[in-house]
Amino acid sequence: MSLLIKDACINCDVCEPECPNGAISQGEDIYVINPSLCTECVGHHDTPQCVDVCPVDCIIKDSNHVEEADGLYQKYLKLTA
């Protein structure tokens, strides 16, 4: 499952550079996560780096983009090929 940044985002700019897949970008009002690029850092790190650095805990699992761990790993392999 990819991640989602909630409206509580304060645009602090710390999550974007932490994403190894470039899935995070500035949206119209807050940062957004591209679900086709988000692997929850599977293949790169043990935990999602954006979640680890977010000072307001506004990054959650996106229930609209459900993926199992194996699917996230397969996505990681395609993105890094």
N, C-alpha and C positions, 0 to 999 in steps of 0.2 A: 504494500500500500504506500502510495506516496504521501508526502506531508503537505500540510496546509497552514498558511499563516493567517491567524485570525485578526479581526479588526482592532484588537488591543495593541497591535504593532505600533511602536513609537518611532519607526524609521531611524533607528540608531546606527544602522549601517554595519553591524558586526556580523550578521549572518551571511551576507552575500559573498565575501571573500573566503569564507570557510567551506563553501560548497565545492567539492572536488569535481562535480559534473557540470557546473555552471547553470544549475537549475533555478537559481534564485536571481530575480531581477527587480528593479524598482517598477512598481505598478503605478496606476493613476494616483492612488492615495497611500498605499502601503506596499511593502515588498510582497512579491508573489512567487510561487513555486510552480515551475513547469512540470506537470506530472509525468510527461514522457521522458524527462531527464532525471527525475528524482529516484534514487535507489536507496534512500534512507542511509546512505554512505556504505551500504553493503559492498564488500570488495575493497573498500578503502579504509574504513575504520570500524571499530566495534559498536559505536553508537553514532547516531546522527549528529554531526558537528554543529549544525545550526541550532538544534535543540540545546546542546551543551552550552552554547555561548549566549543564547537569548536571555536578556536581563528581565523580561516580563513574562516569560513562559507562555508565549502566544502561538507556539508551533505545535500542531497536533496531527494525528493521523487523519488523512482525508478519506472519509467513508465513501466518497464517490469514485475513488480510484483504488479499489482493493486489490492487493497483490500479495502472494505468499513469498516467503524468503527465497525460495528457488527462483521464482519469477523475477525478483529484484536482482538476484545474482546473474541471471541470464541477461537482463537489461544492462547490468554493469559490464558484462563481457562484450556485448554489442557496442556499447559506448566507448570502450577502451581498445577495441580491435584496431 
